[in-house]
Amino acid sequence: MDGISLSPRAAARTALPLAVGLGLLIWGAGQLPPDALRTALSGLPAIAPWRWIAAVALTGLSFLAMGRMEASWHVALRLNTQPWAARRTGRLAVAIGQCLGAASVVAALMRWHLLRETARAADIARLSLAASLSFMLCWGLTALVALWWIALAQMPSLSLSALPLVVTGAALALWRYAPMLWRHRRLAAAVFLWCQLDLLCAALVFVLLAPADLPVAEVAAVFTLALGAGLATHLPMGLGAFDLVVLALLPVPVADMLPALLAYRLIYGLLPGVAGLLSLRQATALPGRDALRHLLRDRAPAIWGLAEQGGAVWQDARGAALVGRALFAKTVIGEPLGRIPAALTLTARYKCCARTAVRLRRGGWAVMVIAMDSIIDPQVWSLDGPHRAALRRKLRQAQAKGATVAIIDPANHRHDMARIAAAWARTHGGERGFSMGRFHPHALCDQLVFGIHVDGTLRGFVSFQTGPQDWVLDLIRYDGTLPSGAIHTAVAAGLSAAQAADVTEVNLGATVTQRGPCGWLGRRHGGLAQFKGSFGPRSRPLYFAAPGPLRFGLTGLAVLWAVQRPHARLSCRLGRLSFAAPHATEGTTVRSGLPAPLEAPDDQRIRPTSRRARLDPRRWRHWDKPVQHGPLLRRRARDVERRTS
């Protein structure tokens, strides 16, 4: 990698463990019986099939944990990487590294190969160093417990009395880094959790393949120590040192242990390594967050602003898609840009168009119409004509009651808007989630908001997600004091603003269809459909599709649950990826385009954070202001911020 070189002393330190490992491998091979390989191969059929299947499943879970740990470091180090790409990079780097040997070096090279378009070589080196050191630190704590457990089996009285000494030693080892660990406690907890899950799964794989009469805890403890010895030698799959530790500490004849050692290497070493190498044939450098920001600014539909409200944007060389998470399932929302990303080929589709639904039905998917979109072209829309008579009547009623509509800045009306949103939620059963917008002051800062005033007091508001070609009606919030027709007036003002901004499509949102299996639910919400129908929109059917009836039912239930019971805290996956709404005050002309750069005075200057770099920097404006996690934890910016030069 450019800019990374090894000094002679560093090269010697790297070569020394490799030379020791080779020596142990040669010496250990000489201690084995002449027909060791034949004995190991002949013992493989004796392992029960269910043990093979469970070992493969645990191997997959182990590498999923390593991908999660890698993603935690990507966020902490503020790398320009998509979350799913970070997890994939971690899995490939670890799988190929442990299979080929020199795991740290090979894993660093794999990360550079996959991330060279989105990160600098120095950042990749920092990431590799952080991932390697954090794993070895977590392994060291586990190895300390494993060593104590093995000693407990040999000398019970001595080991029990040494337990306080072990705990004290671990505490003293961590005491030096206690302030740093506490400052980054969420990162430390996440890394420790995923590392321990990885070690547990790997140990259970070895337990399943080892002779069945051995104690599970003892085998897991010996495996932990053997794993560290194998990693220290830098040989492929820990050849030599791993086997010597296992054969020395487990009371099993060598001939009985050889099939387990070979099976473990096949399942946990060779299989992931070959799979990783094969996937590298299609693995190009994945687009990063900067590429996504350009994509959203120039091409993506306005509904992709849901990436600010718990969604995520996935992109590869084929195309990009908006993904929503619902309990145990992820779902593609709307239509992708280009082709669907390869990782989402078999993912359920929510609110897809009729053409996509027909294609998926021909492919054997289960498909059902679920909603109707209400589309308006503001360039040809007007209040004239007999079919707008009901709308004109509503507008006159609102005007007679003194209701006025103006563009407002959410930052100046935060408390009033929160009060209105809370009143609306109490009377409507709470906020909805998934593909439906939720009230959050941060999300509204990037939308175009129309406030409804009655007698000079803000009584309601309507917000639009804004895109380069289209707008989407997002929130309608009001208290119980709005006169009839006030919401119609605000939506009509939004259509007029879209017309002035040369927008060609305004989506008033989807309503549940009144036909088909969901017809009963649509008829319960007939008032919403009547409200949107008063503007004379063009209807467009939306479909839900999933590969097979079983996944259709399970994913549909997960989506329904996510709509009715959204997550309590909104989180942004990629950070300010939605389109910036044209901020304006009353009486100004609405124009599309990017917002002015965010500025702050010197005493409130915006500083990046190391813990959640993808958050809107406006959340971290005040040094002592409680941020992000609400009044429960009262976390302040000084607790989670890392100053940069």
KEMAR-602819 format. One line per 4 residues: number of its first residue (from 1); for each residue x, y, z of C-alpha. Coordinates in steps of 0.02 Angstrom, whole numbers, m for minus. Example, Ala and Ser with C-alpha at 12.3 -4.5 7.8 and 13.67 -1.06 7.14 Angstrom:
<sites>
1	615/m225/390 ~ 684/m53/357
</sites>
This chain:
<sites>
1	0/0/0 ~ 61/173/m42 ~ 139/262/104 ~ 159/105/213
5	330/26/233 ~ 417/m86/361 ~ 583/m44/442 ~ 713/m185/457
9	674/m201/643 ~ 487/m214/610 ~ 518/m341/472 ~ 623/m445/591
13	486/m439/724 ~ 363/m499/593 ~ 475/m638/528 ~ 523/m707/700
17	352/m779/745 ~ 338/m851/570 ~ 506/m938/589 ~ 457/m1006/761
21	293/m1068/690 ~ 379/m1156/547 ~ 498/m1239/670 ~ 353/m1299/777
25	264/m1363/623 ~ 415/m1462/566 ~ 447/m1531/741 ~ 264/m1575/767
29	252/m1663/599 ~ 397/m1772/652 ~ 307/m1824/811 ~ 151/m1883/718
33	132/m2065/663 ~ 175/m2101/480 ~ m6/m2130/431 ~ m76/m1975/521
37	m163/m1904/368 ~ m243/m2071/328 ~ m302/m2087/508 ~ m377/m1912/505
41	m469/m1943/341 ~ m536/m2111/397 ~ m606/m2034/555 ~ m708/m1898/467
45	m859/m2012/429 ~ m875/m2050/614 ~ m929/m1870/649 ~ m1119/m1861/648
49	m1200/m1763/505 ~ m1293/m1648/624 ~ m1127/m1597/699 ~ m1063/m1547/527
53	m1220/m1444/494 ~ m1214/m1359/664 ~ m1029/m1321/641 ~ m1061/m1237/473
57	m1202/m1132/549 ~ m1093/m1078/695 ~ m952/m1034/574 ~ m1070/m919/481
61	m1125/m837/643 ~ m944/m814/694 ~ m901/m720/536 ~ m1058/m615/551
65	m995/m561/722 ~ m826/m515/648 ~ m912/m410/516 ~ m1008/m318/651
69	m849/m283/747 ~ m768/m216/589 ~ m916/m101/558 ~ m899/m31/735
73	m720/21/698 ~ m770/97/531 ~ m890/212/622 ~ m767/253/762
77	m627/296/640 ~ m746/395/528 ~ m707/298/371 ~ m803/337/213
81	m888/166/205 ~ m1065/105/193 ~ m1118/0/345 ~ m1153/m159/246
85	m991/m138/148 ~ m895/m121/311 ~ m967/m284/376 ~ m930/m373/213
89	m751/m309/212 ~ m722/m374/388 ~ m789/m547/347 ~ m685/m563/190
93	m526/m497/271 ~ m535/m616/419 ~ m586/m768/315 ~ m447/m748/188
97	m318/m693/316 ~ m335/m843/430 ~ m340/m963/283 ~ m182/m898/197
101	m81/m857/353 ~ m3/m693/413 ~ m181/m646/457 ~ m148/m464/505
105	m51/m424/346 ~ m165/m518/228 ~ m320/m442/309 ~ m246/m268/288
109	m214/m303/104 ~ m392/m366/82 ~ m460/m209/162 ~ m355/m102/48
113	m416/m199/m104 ~ m598/m174/m55 ~ m588/3/12 ~ m453/85/m94
117	m582/194/m183 ~ m661/259/m23 ~ m520/270/106 ~ m338/320/114
121	m202/192/144 ~ m162/271/312 ~ m344/254/367 ~ m346/71/313
125	m186/41/411 ~ m265/120/566 ~ m419/13/542 ~ m317/m147/525
129	m213/m105/678 ~ m367/m64/782 ~ m459/m222/730 ~ m308/m334/763
133	m261/m258/931 ~ m440/m253/995 ~ m466/m436/950 ~ m305/m489/1035
137	m351/m388/1190 ~ m521/m472/1200 ~ m440/m641/1169 ~ m314/m605/1307
141	m452/m576/1435 ~ m539/m735/1380 ~ m375/m832/1382 ~ m346/m777/1562
145	m512/m854/1612 ~ m476/m1010/1507 ~ m306/m1033/1591 ~ m387/m1019/1762
149	m520/m1147/1713 ~ m389/m1272/1653 ~ m292/m1249/1814 ~ m453/m1272/1912
153	m475/m1445/1836 ~ m298/m1495/1886 ~ m281/m1409/2056 ~ m453/m1361/2124
157	m396/m1292/2291 ~ m256/m1187/2220 ~ m361/m1119/2077 ~ m507/m1067/2187
161	m391/m971/2301 ~ m310/m890/2149 ~ m477/m824/2082 ~ m462/m655/2172
165	m285/m641/2105 ~ m347/m670/1926 ~ m485/m541/1945 ~ m365/m415/2021
169	m238/m444/1882 ~ m369/m415/1748 ~ m429/m257/1835 ~ m253/m189/1852
173	m218/m228/1669 ~ m369/m126/1618 ~ m350/11/1748 ~ m224/108/1646
177	m347/120/1503 ~ m502/143/1611 ~ m530/328/1568 ~ m514/295/1383
181	m626/142/1392 ~ m757/239/1488 ~ m748/384/1366 ~ m779/262/1222
185	m881/138/1322 ~ m1008/105/1185 ~ m872/65/1059 ~ m779/m41/1186
189	m938/m135/1233 ~ m982/m168/1051 ~ m808/m230/1007 ~ m799/m340/1161
193	m972/m412/1130 ~ m938/m458/948 ~ m765/m528/987 ~ m834/m638/1125
197	m974/m699/1012 ~ m845/m742/879 ~ m736/m836/1004 ~ m887/m928/1075
201	m946/m985/903 ~ m772/m1041/853 ~ m752/m1138/1016 ~ m921/m1222/992
205	m870/m1273/816 ~ m718/m1361/887 ~ m822/m1438/1029 ~ m945/m1511/903
209	m806/m1590/801 ~ m703/m1654/948 ~ m735/m1825/1028 ~ m904/m1823/1115
213	m843/m1889/1283 ~ m738/m1734/1323 ~ m804/m1597/1443 ~ m869/m1449/1343
217	m796/m1314/1455 ~ m624/m1394/1457 ~ m620/m1412/1267 ~ m675/m1231/1245
221	m540/m1171/1365 ~ m403/m1271/1278 ~ m465/m1208/1109 ~ m451/m1028/1167
225	m268/m1050/1215 ~ m231/m1148/1055 ~ m311/m1012/949 ~ m195/m881/1020
229	m43/m991/991 ~ m96/m1021/811 ~ m122/m835/778 ~ 48/m792/852
233	140/m903/727 ~ 60/m821/573 ~ 46/m990/486 ~ m107/m1039/383
237	m247/m1091/501 ~ m124/m1099/646 ~ m38/m1257/583 ~ 82/m1329/709
241	61/m1225/866 ~ m129/m1246/873 ~ m115/m1436/858 ~ 24/m1450/987
245	m74/m1353/1119 ~ m231/m1457/1089 ~ m139/m1624/1094 ~ m40/m1573/1248
249	m185/m1511/1354 ~ m327/m1630/1308 ~ m318/m1807/1380 ~ m357/m1892/1214
253	m250/m2007/1108 ~ m174/m1924/956 ~ m263/m2041/835 ~ m433/m1995/909
257	m398/m1808/899 ~ m331/m1800/720 ~ m504/m1810/635 ~ m568/m1666/742
261	m418/m1558/698 ~ m439/m1593/513 ~ m628/m1565/518 ~ m604/m1400/608
265	m481/m1341/477 ~ m601/m1389/338 ~ m754/m1304/414 ~ m682/m1151/500
269	m527/m1118/396 ~ m536/m1185/220 ~ m722/m1162/185 ~ m731/m975/231
273	m564/m942/146 ~ m617/m1020/m19 ~ m786/m933/m11 ~ m699/m767/20
277	m576/m791/m123 ~ m718/m836/m242 ~ m818/m683/m191 ~ m667/m573/m227
281	m689/m612/m411 ~ m846/m504/m410 ~ m790/m387/m270 ~ m748/m216/m337
285	m706/m66/m231 ~ m872/m22/m150 ~ m940/155/m160 ~ m926/255/0
289	m1033/385/86 ~ m968/525/m25 ~ m1029/433/m180 ~ m1196/406/m96
293	m1214/589/m56 ~ m1184/634/m238 ~ m1307/502/m291 ~ m1443/566/m176
297	m1412/746/m223 ~ m1419/717/m411 ~ m1529/567/m449 ~ m1621/485/m305
301	m1807/510/m273 ~ m1862/614/m126 ~ m1928/464/m29 ~ m1748/413/m2
305	m1744/547/131 ~ m1804/404/243 ~ m1619/362/259 ~ m1622/499/393
309	m1761/407/487 ~ m1691/234/518 ~ m1671/176/338 ~ m1511/142/243
313	m1451/161/64 ~ m1361/11/m11 ~ m1255/35/m166 ~ m1137/m70/m270
317	m1076/m68/m450 ~ m1248/m125/m511 ~ m1354/9/m431 ~ m1425/74/m268
321	m1581/44/m163 ~ m1666/110/m7 ~ m1677/m24/128 ~ m1786/m25/283
325	m1764/m142/431 ~ m1912/m225/514 ~ m1874/m339/661 ~ m1787/m491/585
329	m1806/m440/403 ~ m1742/m306/287 ~ m1847/m243/143 ~ m1812/m139/m12
333	m1925/14/m11 ~ m1981/80/m180 ~ m1883/60/m340 ~ m1693/48/m351
337	m1583/163/m454 ~ m1513/54/m591 ~ m1513/m131/m551 ~ m1544/m198/m378
341	m1380/m221/m280 ~ m1318/m400/m284 ~ m1335/m419/m95 ~ m1522/m377/m107
345	m1570/m492/m250 ~ m1679/m603/m140 ~ m1738/m466/m22 ~ m1925/m430/m9
349	m1989/m278/m104 ~ m2106/m152/m22 ~ m2201/m21/m122 ~ m2132/m79/m289
353	m2215/m29/m453 ~ m2329/m134/m563 ~ m2193/m174/m689 ~ m2078/m242/m554
357	m2221/m340/m476 ~ m2260/m425/m643 ~ m2078/m473/m668 ~ m2063/m542/m492
361	m2226/m640/m506 ~ m2160/m723/m663 ~ m2005/m770/m563 ~ m2111/m863/m435
365	m2125/m728/m302 ~ m2282/m698/m200 ~ m2354/m528/m246 ~ m2499/m424/m178
369	m2561/m246/m208 ~ m2555/m151/m44 ~ m2574/36/m77 ~ m2608/174/m202
373	m2490/320/m229 ~ m2566/492/m262 ~ m2461/583/m394 ~ m2483/764/m450
377	m2390/860/m585 ~ m2381/1036/m510 ~ m2338/1112/m679 ~ m2514/1075/m745
381	m2610/1073/m581 ~ m2730/1215/m538 ~ m2882/1254/m433 ~ m2992/1283/m583
385	m3125/1164/m647 ~ m3280/1081/m574 ~ m3179/933/m505 ~ m3090/1055/m386
389	m3252/1128/m316 ~ m3239/1034/m151 ~ m3058/1090/m130 ~ m3101/1272/m164
393	m3239/1261/m35 ~ m3116/1196/95 ~ m2993/1336/57 ~ m3129/1467/79
397	m3180/1393/246 ~ m3001/1402/310 ~ m2981/1580/248 ~ m3143/1631/333
401	m3079/1563/500 ~ m2918/1664/487 ~ m2798/1519/450 ~ m2638/1571/362
405	m2497/1467/291 ~ m2313/1515/279 ~ m2146/1429/259 ~ m2063/1414/429
409	m1892/1367/494 ~ m1910/1216/610 ~ m1765/1276/717 ~ m1866/1431/768
413	m2025/1335/810 ~ m1957/1178/890 ~ m2059/1184/1050 ~ m2222/1228/963
417	m2197/1091/835 ~ m2157/964/971 ~ m2316/1012/1063 ~ m2419/994/904
421	m2339/826/861 ~ m2372/761/1036 ~ m2555/814/1027 ~ m2573/730/856
425	m2493/570/920 ~ m2610/562/1070 ~ m2765/573/961 ~ m2701/457/822
429	m2624/315/921 ~ m2443/370/912 ~ m2316/395/775 ~ m2300/270/634
433	m2135/202/569 ~ m2042/110/431 ~ m2086/199/268 ~ m2197/328/355
437	m2116/488/414 ~ m2099/522/599 ~ m2082/686/688 ~ m1906/729/737
441	m1833/906/740 ~ m1671/848/660 ~ m1759/766/513 ~ m1869/920/484
445	m1716/1031/464 ~ m1690/954/292 ~ m1871/970/237 ~ m1983/1108/172
449	m2106/1148/312 ~ m2267/1248/297 ~ m2337/1312/461 ~ m2522/1341/489
453	m2559/1491/600 ~ m2725/1538/678 ~ m2733/1706/766 ~ m2544/1717/758
457	m2516/1548/845 ~ m2442/1395/760 ~ m2577/1262/762 ~ m2512/1137/634
461	m2382/1106/500 ~ m2354/1007/340 ~ m2182/950/280 ~ m2115/892/111
465	m1964/786/72 ~ m1879/874/m74 ~ m1780/791/m214 ~ m1701/846/m378
469	m1854/796/m482 ~ m1993/760/m357 ~ m2063/805/m187 ~ m2152/691/m63
473	m2280/743/67 ~ m2205/680/229 ~ m2289/744/388 ~ m2460/815/426
477	m2470/866/608 ~ m2601/974/695 ~ m2686/996/862 ~ m2873/995/891
481	m2900/1181/859 ~ m2873/1190/670 ~ m3020/1252/567 ~ m3087/1147/425
485	m2985/1164/266 ~ m2824/1222/348 ~ m2728/1064/300 ~ m2795/1079/121
489	m2726/1256/118 ~ m2553/1201/173 ~ m2544/1061/44 ~ m2603/1180/m92
493	m2465/1301/m40 ~ m2340/1159/m58 ~ m2402/1122/m234 ~ m2383/1306/m279
497	m2205/1306/m209 ~ m2163/1150/m309 ~ m2230/1233/m466 ~ m2120/1385/m435
501	m1969/1270/m407 ~ m1998/1183/m576 ~ m2032/1016/m491 ~ m2120/893/m607
505	m2195/773/m479 ~ m2268/788/m305 ~ m2315/629/m215 ~ m2451/653/m84
509	m2407/484/m9 ~ m2483/312/m13 ~ m2651/258/54 ~ m2697/78/90
513	m2793/4/m57 ~ m2979/m25/m33 ~ m2979/m186/m132 ~ m2897/m354/m107
517	m2849/m434/59 ~ m2804/m264/135 ~ m2967/m184/80 ~ m3042/m183/256
521	m2894/m81/319 ~ m2908/40/173 ~ m3093/68/205 ~ m3053/111/386
525	m2940/251/321 ~ m3061/311/189 ~ m3051/490/254 ~ m2866/502/209
529	m2901/439/34 ~ m3042/566/16 ~ m2928/706/75 ~ m2794/664/m54
533	m2925/635/m188 ~ m2987/814/m170 ~ m2827/873/m257 ~ m2865/766/m411
537	m2707/657/m409 ~ m2661/517/m526 ~ m2665/348/m438 ~ m2522/224/m452
541	m2534/49/m373 ~ m2397/m10/m257 ~ m2356/m192/m221 ~ m2273/m300/m90
545	m2173/m449/m153 ~ m2067/m583/m71 ~ m1986/m745/m133 ~ m2113/m876/m81
549	m2270/m879/27 ~ m2178/m913/190 ~ m2059/m766/174 ~ m2204/m661/109
553	m2303/m692/268 ~ m2157/m672/389 ~ m2089/m515/307 ~ m2263/m441/292
557	m2293/m465/479 ~ m2123/m388/516 ~ m2162/m235/409 ~ m2334/m216/488
561	m2255/m223/661 ~ m2123/m94/610 ~ m2259/24/547 ~ m2363/11/705
565	m2218/m1/830 ~ m2072/101/764 ~ m1906/107/856 ~ m1907/235/994
569	m1749/324/937 ~ m1720/380/760 ~ m1548/338/693 ~ m1461/391/535
573	m1362/257/444 ~ m1265/364/324 ~ m1276/539/393 ~ m1367/684/310
577	m1403/587/153 ~ m1575/658/123 ~ m1597/809/12 ~ m1582/977/93
581	m1747/1070/86 ~ m1748/1250/27 ~ m1752/1349/188 ~ m1851/1508/172
585	m1950/1632/274 ~ m2124/1698/244 ~ m2140/1791/81 ~ m1986/1718/m4
589	m1984/1614/m163 ~ m1948/1430/m142 ~ m1804/1369/m250 ~ m1727/1197/m262
593	m1544/1170/m228 ~ m1420/1138/m90 ~ m1430/1237/73 ~ m1305/1368/125
597	m1155/1302/221 ~ m1187/1279/405 ~ m1092/1404/509 ~ m1073/1431/695
601	m986/1560/804 ~ m817/1522/875 ~ m883/1475/1047 ~ m1006/1352/968
605	m901/1288/825 ~ m949/1120/757 ~ m828/980/797 ~ m832/804/726
609	m855/660/846 ~ m769/493/848 ~ m918/395/914 ~ m1053/431/785
613	m973/527/643 ~ m1124/500/531 ~ m1237/609/638 ~ m1289/784/587
617	m1157/901/659 ~ m1295/1019/713 ~ m1334/896/852 ~ m1163/929/927
621	m1164/1117/919 ~ m1153/1155/1106 ~ m1012/1087/1211 ~ m1116/1062/1369
625	m1286/1033/1289 ~ m1365/859/1314 ~ m1362/772/1146 ~ m1431/626/1050
629	m1492/509/1187 ~ m1621/618/1273 ~ m1647/659/1456 ~ m1623/480/1518
633	m1434/474/1502 ~ m1405/663/1483 ~ m1248/628/1386 ~ m1156/786/1340
637	m1050/825/1191 ~ m891/835/1294 ~ m917/653/1345 ~ m916/582/1170
641	m816/707/1068 ~ m642/684/1003 ~ m561/844/947 ~ m471/843/782
645	m340/961/719
</sites>
